[in-house]
Amino acid sequence: MGSVFVYIFYLKEKKEQLDAIKRGFCPKCHHKSIELTDQRSGGCSGPKLLSFECLECGYTNSFAVENSDSCGTGGCH
């Protein structure tokens, strides 16, 4: 049961970090020095892996996000 709470806390923390990055801030040092360093996708379906790095403090993290490309809209070929 304890491991479930740890995992929930981990997911909450990852979401908060991604929210800060979406606003343009590093979640660690809070400077506007975060950059997208890598973006990978498995195609039309499945998650997209985004990697970020802070140029100020060296924070790095990767996030699996829902792929917004759709095969029906011509986004993937």
C-alpha positions as CSV (number, residue, x, y, z in Angstrom):
1,M,0.0,0.0,0.0
2,G,2.9,2.4,0.8
3,S,4.4,1.9,-2.7
4,V,1.1,3.1,-4.2
5,F,1.3,6.3,-2.3
6,V,4.9,6.8,-3.3
7,Y,4.0,6.3,-7.0
8,I,1.1,8.7,-6.7
9,F,3.4,11.3,-5.1
10,Y,6.0,10.7,-7.9
11,L,3.3,11.2,-10.6
12,K,2.1,14.4,-8.9
13,E,5.6,15.7,-8.7
14,K,6.3,15.0,-12.4
15,K,3.0,16.8,-13.4
16,E,4.0,19.8,-11.4
17,Q,7.5,19.8,-13.1
18,L,5.9,19.6,-16.5
19,D,3.5,22.4,-15.7
20,A,6.4,24.6,-14.7
21,I,8.2,23.8,-17.9
22,K,5.1,24.5,-20.0
23,R,5.1,28.0,-18.4
24,G,8.7,28.4,-19.4
25,F,10.4,28.0,-16.0
26,C,12.8,25.5,-14.7
27,P,11.1,23.5,-11.9
28,K,14.4,23.4,-9.9
29,C,15.9,26.9,-10.1
30,H,12.8,28.8,-11.4
31,H,14.7,30.7,-14.1
32,K,13.4,31.0,-17.7
33,S,16.3,28.9,-19.0
34,I,14.6,25.6,-19.8
35,E,15.0,24.2,-23.3
36,L,13.6,21.2,-25.2
37,T,16.7,19.1,-26.0
38,D,15.0,16.0,-27.6
39,Q,11.7,15.0,-29.0
40,R,10.9,11.4,-30.0
41,S,7.7,9.8,-31.2
42,G,6.6,6.3,-32.1
43,G,4.4,7.5,-34.9
44,C,0.7,8.3,-35.0
45,S,-0.2,6.5,-31.8
46,G,1.4,6.3,-28.5
47,P,3.2,8.8,-26.3
48,K,5.7,11.4,-27.4
49,L,8.9,11.6,-25.3
50,L,10.1,15.1,-24.6
51,S,13.5,15.8,-22.9
52,F,14.3,19.2,-21.3
53,E,17.4,20.8,-19.8
54,C,18.0,23.9,-17.8
55,L,20.9,26.0,-19.1
56,E,21.2,27.7,-15.7
57,C,21.3,24.9,-13.1
58,G,21.7,21.7,-15.3
59,Y,18.3,20.2,-14.4
60,T,17.3,17.5,-16.9
61,N,14.1,15.4,-17.2
62,S,12.1,13.5,-19.7
63,F,8.3,13.3,-20.0
64,A,6.0,11.0,-21.9
65,V,3.1,13.1,-23.2
66,E,0.1,12.3,-25.4
67,N,1.0,12.5,-29.0
68,S,-1.2,15.3,-30.6
69,D,-0.5,14.1,-34.2
70,S,-3.4,12.3,-35.7
71,C,-3.2,10.0,-38.7
72,G,-6.6,11.3,-39.8
73,T,-5.4,14.9,-40.1
74,G,-2.3,14.1,-42.1
75,G,0.0,14.7,-39.2
76,C,1.7,11.3,-39.6
77,H,2.7,9.5,-42.8
